[in-house]
Amino acid sequence: MVGLSFFVTNISAKKCKSVHIIDGRWRQRNKRPRWVTFPSQMLGMVCLSFCLLQKNLMIVGIDVYHDAVLGKSRSITGFVASTNPHMTRWYSRVAIQGPQQELVDGLKLCFRAALQKYHQENGGLPERIIVYRDGVGDGMMHTVAQYEVPQMTSCFTDLFGESYQPKMAVVVVQKRISTRIFCRSPRTGLENPPPGTVVDHTITRRGIYDFFLVSQKVRQGTVTPTHYTVVHDSSTLKPDHMQRMAYKMTHMYYNWPGTIRVPAPCQYAHKLAFLVGQSLHKDPALELADRLFFL
């Protein structure tokens, strides 16, 4: 946004209007101004939301990116958490780790700050928390369940006492997989399944709570499903509710008008970690924590 002159109009907390920005340099060279529309969520407004049956719910996205300058000697963890019932406002933090801290040692600080922000915005704490963890391979599933989950659960008692024990589910999201799903058609034989297709039997792993979800429609080639593995679940949600929630969250990414391959908080966390690891190389300002400045 460097070199832009801002002309923001019709900002209202109740109604979502267009936010237009005029490029000052273009205005000097041309008689007609050039209007550029930016996502209103970047300015703290709400345009897109959906209704969830679960009340007092927080959804969290976590992803890890390695610093572009120092390579794998330093990892950047992006942490994004929802702060309102419609999943339209997000609170983001970054944890920068050394070579011996690959698995999110700073996760407790991020989680604690997100819970405090949720309490500040809603006047209460979430009763149910769903965590989408991206960037985990098959060999690290057990480590996530044994190492990261206890860090998250310890935040509850350390910050708010023994009486606060929310229900929580931790879901590992994998998009780099070789599995392909096809749908039989009487006209063409085999074709891509429609968006929203879920496969939770036959090709899933024995003894593991997992499912495959097709959330996108492709015009060319073969669609690749996303693999969801629930490594910890005390949320008491039915598998149908967990699958529907994952599909709904793929609609909530503000940089794309359709669905994406992963839930929106996972993509937000990836964009945040990528920005810090590629360009900033330090913690962003805390004043930007409640804005999607990294889009």
C-alpha angles and dihedrals in degrees: 000000000000112000096017125131110218121224107172118181139178097019108170132163091216102042128038113227132175119281112211128189124194120214104230095203092052090049091058094053099041135045094221115064121236112234118208119189117213126193106270090219088072087064094046099263128130122231109145126043142142136210121255123195091213114085126210091020127159122195119200131193124198130184136163129220129181118234112259093218102042096031119207092345089087129035129201118212117201115205123188126174133180118243104187136052095250094055092236101116121063136192116209134194135171130220118198113203136190128232093278094050103066096140104063106275089172092056093102093059092049093047093048092051091048092052091050091050091049090051090049093051100041105026091238144053127264116265094202129032126193116193121196109199116195130187098045124132127210092261093058100051093098092046092053091051094046100038113024100037094058089052090055096046092047089061091067098059096034094056106029106020135249093301093070110079110150123190111254141187126191115203123188112214119207123182101164098079135130097224116116127189125204134190124218115238126186090219105043103016101227125023140157115287117247121260112278095040112148127192114190103158143047097023096042123097122273115250094009128104102232143129142182122238129194106203103163138062115221124200096203133032130358122322117237117219124219119240117224120193120185105212095173129021129174093138095102088222117147117242089249091057092047091051094046091049092052091051093047092052091056087068094057102075108116098205093064129048094214136040126304131209097255134035113281096249089057091054092045090052090049093051091048095048091045092052094049095043096044103038118001102042089191141065115290119239113281090229087072095051094102094046130078090233093149096067 
